[in-house]
Amino acid sequence: MTIIFDDDFVEELDKIVDFIAIDSASRAAAFQVDIYTQIQAKIPFMPKKYRKNRHLKDDNVREFIYKGYVVPFRILSDDEIHILGIYKRNIWKSK
């Protein structure tokens, strides 16, 4: 299974990691490694088990939750998943 990380996801994650790093650089680095590890380990196994995105009317857009962060992703095919972004309390907007 191929996982594609959208530029928006990478930019949003960088902002989150920078914010966590203000308090603890080691915790920020661990969070970044952990979220990539969790995405790659869990989403490909059964992507349709995750909840549907409430804002988009697309059955192939699902949401993975990790430590209170929401990671929306689109199932493009049986072999490809596109990670769209990451957010917590703000409302994520698809581009």
C-alpha positions, 0 to 999 in steps of 0.5 A: 500500500502506498501512502502519499503525504500531501504538502498541506499535511507536512506543513501543518505537522511542521507547525504542530511540531514547532509548537510542541518544541517550544516546551520540549524538543525531544517530545516534539521529535518523538511526536513527529516520528510516532505519528508517521509510524502510526499512520503507516502501521494502522491506516493501510490495514483497514482504512474504511474502519475509520470515521467518515469526514463530517464536512465532505460528502465523500465516502472515501475521505476518512479520519484517523485520530492520534493523541487528539489530532485528526488526520483526514485521508482519502482512499484513492484505490486499494493500493493508494491512500492520500494523507490530506492534513492534520488538525486539532481544535481548528476546523480543517479545510480541504483544498 
